[in-house]
Amino acid sequence: LLLASVALTIAEKFEGDKDFAQLKDLNDAMGDHASNEELVMAELEMLNAIDYNLHRPTAEHHRYWIVEFVNDRVDLGNEKGRILKASEYLCEMTLLCASAGRWAPSVQAACGCLAA
């Protein structure tokens, strides 16, 4: 419960929500599981564990520009939309593969586009 609350708090702050008063709401929802101070310390611990690196590119970040790059060199015509949709599906499927985290996101996107 603490891990989920801390992850949610960090995600909210990262997404740009300026209302940090929800920390109290989270603490209230957790009951006696953690104090505000424990939530803050757990947040700092989690941020330290990931070296404050909250944004890593995913295959989705690369997929569109790869299709555009190919389209600029070889006119895909009517196939461009189909390739975009198929590559989106393939990139989303990599989220289900535990070992996909070891592949560079650009490689995942390129493979998705190539397979499409």
C-alpha positions in Angstrom: 0.0 0.0 0.0 2.9 2.4 0.8 4.6 1.6 -2.5 1.5 2.3 -4.5 0.8 5.5 -2.6 4.3 6.8 -3.2 4.3 5.8 -6.8 1.0 7.6 -7.3 2.3 10.7 -5.5 5.4 10.8 -7.7 3.4 10.3 -10.9 1.0 13.1 -9.9 3.8 15.5 -9.3 5.6 14.5 -12.5 2.4 14.9 -14.6 2.3 18.5 -13.4 -0.5 18.5 -10.8 0.3 21.4 -8.6 -2.0 20.4 -5.8 0.2 18.4 -3.4 -2.4 18.5 -0.7 -3.4 15.0 -1.8 -0.6 13.6 0.4 -2.9 14.1 3.3 -5.7 12.4 1.4 -3.5 9.4 0.7 -2.5 9.3 4.3 -6.1 9.3 5.3 -7.0 6.5 2.9 -4.1 4.4 4.2 -5.4 4.7 7.8 -2.7 3.8 10.3 -0.4 2.2 7.7 1.9 5.2 7.3 2.3 8.8 8.6 2.9 11.8 6.4 6.5 11.8 7.4 6.8 8.1 6.4 5.2 8.9 3.0 7.7 11.7 2.4 10.6 9.5 3.4 9.4 6.7 1.2 9.0 9.1 -1.7 12.6 10.3 -1.3 13.8 6.7 -1.0 12.0 5.7 -4.2 13.4 8.8 -6.1 16.9 7.9 -4.9 16.5 4.3 -6.0 15.7 5.4 -9.6 18.3 8.3 -9.5 15.4 10.8 -10.0 15.1 9.5 -13.6 11.3 9.7 -14.0 11.2 9.8 -17.8 12.7 7.2 -20.0 11.8 6.9 -23.7 9.6 4.0 -24.6 9.1 2.3 -28.0 6.1 4.6 -28.5 8.3 7.7 -28.3 10.3 6.4 -31.3 7.7 4.6 -33.4 6.1 7.6 -35.1 9.4 9.3 -36.2 10.7 6.0 -37.5 7.6 5.6 -39.8 8.0 9.2 -40.8 11.7 8.7 -41.6 10.8 5.7 -43.8 8.0 7.5 -45.5 10.3 10.4 -46.4 12.6 8.0 -48.2 10.1 5.5 -49.6 6.6 6.8 -50.1 4.4 4.4 -48.1 1.2 5.9 -49.6 -2.0 4.3 -48.2 0.1 1.8 -46.2 1.4 4.5 -43.8 -1.8 4.5 -41.7 -1.8 0.7 -41.6 1.9 0.6 -40.6 1.3 3.2 -37.9 -1.5 1.1 -36.4 0.2 -2.2 -36.7 3.5 -0.9 -35.2 1.5 0.7 -32.3 0.0 -2.7 -31.6 3.4 -4.4 -31.8 5.0 -1.9 -29.5 2.2 -2.2 -27.0 2.7 -6.0 -27.0 6.3 -5.5 -25.9 4.9 -4.2 -22.7 3.8 -7.7 -21.9 7.2 -9.2 -22.4 9.3 -9.2 -19.3 12.6 -9.2 -21.2 11.6 -6.3 -23.4 13.0 -3.9 -20.7 16.5 -5.0 -21.8 15.9 -3.8 -25.4 16.6 -0.2 -26.4 13.2 1.5 -27.0 14.4 2.6 -30.4 15.1 -1.0 -31.3 11.6 -2.0 -30.1 10.0 0.7 -32.2 12.1 -0.2 -35.3 11.2 -3.8 -35.0 7.6 -3.0 -34.6 7.7 -0.8 -37.7 9.7 -3.4 -39.7 7.3 -6.2 -38.7 4.3 -4.1 -39.6 
